[in-house]
Amino acid sequence: MSVALVAALVLMSPPPQQDSPVSWVTPPAPTEEDYPGFASMIGISGSVSVNCLSTVSGRVRDCQVVSATPPGLGLETAAITIVSRGLTRPATAGGVPYESRFSVRVPFQSAKETEPEPRPERPNTPPPTESALRLAERVVDAYGAGPMIEVPVDGLPLAKHEEVQNWARRDMVRSDRRVKAAVTQMVALALTEEQMSEILEGGVVEVGGRKDVYDLGNYLMWDVDVGAYLKDRYCSRYEC
C-alpha cells in the first residue's frame, strides 16, 4: 500500500498583543514511515490536532494531543513525532520573540494502489510430500497460521496485539479455504515432519524467516486482501 501523509498544518490565529504569530521556518516533512503499520495495512485515514510550544529558538516542544480521529491507532504519536521535527519562527511582541503555544492539525491520508501489482511468479520451491502436507494441515487446524501471516501491530495498544493477530492468523485461516491451503503449504515448506510432530505433541520449535517460504506465501495469497479483512473486523469492534 502506498501512503501519502498530507501535512496541512494549520496554526491558530495570533492574539491581539502579538506583532506576529508562530510560523514555520522549516515545516515538518512527513514520510511514509511515519504512518503507523496497522493503520497503513487496513487503509485508515484520519487527522490529529495537537497543541505545542514554540520556543524562542524555534524548536517545537511539549506537544499534547487535543483530538484524534480515529483514536487508538497510533496516529496521535505519529502526529507529535512529525510536528516536533519542524522549526518555527517564534511569535514576537514589541519585536521580541517569546515562547508561546500554537495548535496544529495533521491530516493522514492512506491511499491504496490505483493499479494492483502483477502476480509474482511461483517460486521454484520443491512441492511438499503428502505426509508433510497432512501434518501441516493438522498444525494449522490446531494453531492457525502463526508467523506465516505477518500482521504489523505498531500503533496499536499492547492489549490489542494478540486479538488483532488472531483475527488474521486464526479466524481468517478457518473461514477462507484459499488462505488455509496457502498457509498449509507454507508450514509444510518451513518445517520438517519431525518439527511438526513435535509441535502437535505440545513442543515448541523455532521457525526461521526463510525467504522462499514467504515468496511462496506472496504467490499463493496474492489476491487475498488481509488488510480489508482486518479493517472489517477492527471497525466493527472499535472506532474507525
C-alpha positions as CSV (number, residue, x, y, z in Angstrom):
1,M,0.0,0.0,0.0
2,S,1.3,3.5,-0.9
3,V,0.7,6.1,1.8
4,A,0.5,9.8,1.4
5,L,0.8,12.0,4.5
6,V,-0.8,15.4,3.9
7,A,0.9,17.9,6.1
8,A,-1.7,20.6,6.1
9,L,-0.5,22.2,9.3
10,V,-2.9,24.8,10.5
11,L,-1.6,27.3,13.0
12,M,-4.1,29.1,15.3
13,S,-4.7,32.9,14.9
14,P,-2.4,35.2,17.0
15,P,-3.8,37.1,20.0
16,P,-4.0,40.9,19.6
17,Q,-0.9,41.6,21.6
18,Q,1.4,39.8,19.2
19,D,3.3,41.5,16.4
20,S,3.5,38.2,14.6
21,P,2.3,34.7,15.3
22,V,4.2,31.5,15.2
23,S,5.0,30.4,11.7
24,W,7.1,27.7,10.0
25,V,10.7,28.2,9.1
26,T,11.1,24.6,8.2
27,P,7.7,22.8,8.0
28,P,7.7,19.2,9.3
29,A,8.1,16.8,6.4
30,P,6.0,13.6,6.9
31,T,7.3,10.4,5.4
32,E,5.7,7.1,4.6
33,E,7.5,5.6,7.6
34,D,5.6,7.9,9.9
35,Y,2.3,6.1,9.2
36,P,1.6,3.5,11.9
37,G,1.9,0.0,10.4
38,F,-1.6,-1.4,11.3
39,A,-3.4,1.8,10.2
40,S,-1.5,1.7,6.9
41,M,-2.2,-2.0,6.4
42,I,-6.0,-1.6,6.8
43,G,-6.1,1.7,4.9
44,I,-7.3,4.1,7.6
45,S,-7.2,7.8,7.1
46,G,-7.7,10.4,9.8
47,S,-6.4,13.6,11.5
48,V,-4.9,14.7,14.7
49,S,-4.9,18.1,16.3
50,V,-2.0,18.9,18.7
51,N,-1.1,21.9,20.8
52,C,2.7,22.6,21.0
53,L,5.2,25.0,22.5
54,S,7.3,27.1,20.2
55,T,10.5,28.1,22.0
56,V,12.5,31.3,21.5
57,S,15.0,29.2,19.5
58,G,12.2,28.0,17.2
59,R,12.2,24.4,18.4
60,V,8.9,22.6,18.9
61,R,8.4,21.1,22.4
62,D,5.8,19.8,24.7
63,C,3.2,18.7,22.1
64,Q,-0.1,17.5,23.5
65,V,-2.9,15.7,21.6
66,V,-6.1,17.8,21.6
67,S,-8.2,15.3,19.4
68,A,-7.7,12.4,17.1
69,T,-9.9,10.8,14.6
70,P,-9.9,7.8,14.8
71,P,-8.3,7.3,18.2
72,G,-6.2,4.4,19.3
73,L,-4.4,3.5,16.0
74,G,-1.1,5.4,16.8
75,L,-1.9,8.5,14.7
76,E,-1.5,10.6,17.9
77,T,2.1,9.6,18.5
78,A,2.9,9.9,14.8
79,A,1.5,13.4,14.6
80,I,3.6,14.5,17.6
81,T,6.7,13.0,16.0
82,I,6.0,14.7,12.7
83,V,5.3,18.2,14.2
84,S,8.3,18.0,16.6
85,R,10.6,17.8,13.6
86,G,9.6,21.2,12.4
87,L,11.4,24.5,13.1
88,T,9.3,27.6,13.9
89,R,9.7,31.3,13.7
90,P,8.6,32.2,17.3
91,A,5.9,34.7,18.0
92,T,7.0,38.3,18.8
93,A,5.7,41.1,20.9
94,G,7.3,44.5,20.5
95,G,9.8,42.9,18.3
96,V,10.9,40.5,21.0
97,P,10.5,36.7,20.4
98,Y,8.9,34.7,23.2
99,E,7.7,31.2,23.9
100,S,4.1,30.6,23.0
101,R,1.8,27.7,22.3
102,F,0.2,27.0,18.9
103,S,-2.2,24.5,17.5
104,V,-1.6,22.2,14.5
105,R,-3.8,19.8,12.6
106,V,-2.1,16.9,10.9
107,P,-4.2,15.0,8.3
108,F,-3.3,11.4,7.5
109,Q,-4.4,10.2,4.1
110,S,-3.9,6.5,3.2
111,A,-4.3,5.6,-0.4
112,K,-4.4,2.1,-1.9
113,E,-2.5,1.5,-5.1
114,T,-4.6,2.6,-8.1
115,E,-3.4,-0.4,-10.1
116,P,-2.8,-3.7,-8.5
117,E,0.7,-5.2,-8.7
118,P,1.1,-8.1,-11.1
119,R,1.0,-11.5,-9.6
120,P,4.5,-12.7,-8.8
121,E,5.9,-15.8,-10.5
122,R,5.6,-19.0,-8.5
123,P,8.9,-19.5,-6.7
124,N,11.0,-22.5,-7.6
125,T,10.4,-24.5,-4.4
126,P,10.1,-28.3,-4.3
127,P,6.5,-29.4,-3.6
128,P,6.0,-30.8,-0.1
129,T,5.3,-34.5,0.3
130,E,1.7,-35.7,1.0
131,S,2.7,-36.8,4.5
132,A,4.2,-33.3,5.2
133,L,1.0,-31.7,3.9
134,R,-1.1,-33.9,6.2
135,L,1.0,-32.9,9.2
136,A,1.0,-29.3,8.2
137,E,-2.8,-29.2,8.0
138,R,-3.1,-30.7,11.5
139,V,-0.7,-27.9,12.8
140,V,-2.8,-25.2,11.0
141,D,-6.0,-26.7,12.4
142,A,-4.6,-26.7,15.9
143,Y,-2.6,-23.4,16.0
144,G,-3.6,-21.3,12.9
145,A,-1.1,-19.6,10.7
146,G,1.3,-18.3,13.4
147,P,4.1,-16.2,11.9
148,M,3.2,-17.3,8.3
149,I,0.9,-14.3,8.1
150,E,2.6,-11.1,9.1
151,V,0.4,-8.5,10.9
152,P,2.1,-5.2,11.8
153,V,0.7,-4.1,15.1
154,D,2.7,-0.9,15.6
155,G,0.5,1.9,16.6
156,L,-2.0,-0.3,18.5
157,P,-2.1,-0.6,22.3
158,L,-0.4,-3.7,23.6
159,A,-3.8,-5.1,24.8
160,K,-5.0,-5.3,21.2
161,H,-1.9,-7.0,19.7
162,E,-2.9,-10.7,20.3
163,E,-6.6,-10.1,19.4
164,V,-5.8,-8.5,16.0
165,Q,-3.1,-11.1,15.1
166,N,-5.6,-13.9,15.9
167,W,-8.1,-12.4,13.5
168,A,-5.7,-13.0,10.6
169,R,-3.7,-16.0,11.8
170,R,-6.6,-18.0,13.2
171,D,-10.1,-16.7,12.2
172,M,-9.3,-15.9,8.6
173,V,-7.5,-19.2,8.1
174,R,-10.5,-21.1,9.4
175,S,-13.0,-19.1,7.3
176,D,-11.2,-18.9,4.0
177,R,-10.1,-22.2,2.2
178,R,-7.6,-20.4,0.0
179,V,-5.8,-18.9,3.0
180,K,-5.8,-22.3,4.8
181,A,-4.4,-24.1,1.7
182,A,-1.7,-21.4,1.3
183,V,-0.7,-21.4,4.9
184,T,-0.6,-25.2,5.0
185,Q,1.8,-25.3,2.1
186,M,4.0,-22.6,3.8
187,V,4.1,-24.7,7.0
188,A,5.0,-27.8,5.1
189,L,7.8,-26.0,3.5
190,A,9.1,-24.2,6.6
191,L,9.1,-27.1,9.0
192,T,10.4,-30.6,8.9
193,E,8.0,-33.5,9.6
194,E,9.9,-34.0,12.9
195,Q,9.3,-30.4,13.9
196,M,5.6,-30.6,13.0
197,S,5.2,-33.8,15.0
198,E,6.9,-32.1,18.0
199,I,4.5,-29.1,17.7
200,L,1.5,-31.4,17.7
201,E,2.8,-33.1,20.8
202,G,2.9,-29.7,22.6
203,G,6.5,-28.9,21.9
204,V,8.0,-25.6,20.8
205,V,10.2,-25.2,17.7
206,E,11.9,-22.1,16.2
207,V,10.8,-21.1,12.8
208,G,13.4,-19.2,10.8
209,G,12.5,-16.4,8.5
210,R,13.0,-18.2,5.2
211,K,12.6,-16.1,2.1
212,D,11.4,-18.9,0.0
213,V,8.5,-19.6,2.4
214,Y,7.3,-16.0,2.3
215,D,7.8,-15.8,-1.5
216,L,5.5,-18.9,-1.8
217,G,3.0,-17.2,0.5
218,N,3.1,-14.0,-1.5
219,Y,2.4,-16.0,-4.6
220,L,-0.4,-18.2,-3.2
221,M,-2.1,-15.3,-1.3
222,W,-1.6,-12.6,-4.0
223,D,-5.3,-12.0,-4.3
224,V,-6.2,-12.3,-0.6
225,D,-6.7,-8.8,0.9
226,V,-5.7,-9.4,4.5
227,G,-5.9,-5.6,5.2
228,A,-9.6,-5.5,4.1
229,Y,-10.4,-8.4,6.3
230,L,-8.7,-6.9,9.3
231,K,-10.4,-3.5,8.6
232,D,-13.8,-5.1,8.6
233,R,-13.1,-6.9,11.9
234,Y,-11.4,-3.9,13.6
235,C,-14.0,-1.3,12.5
236,S,-16.9,-3.5,13.6
237,R,-15.5,-3.5,17.1
238,Y,-13.5,-0.3,17.5
239,E,-13.9,3.3,16.3
240,C,-12.6,4.0,12.8
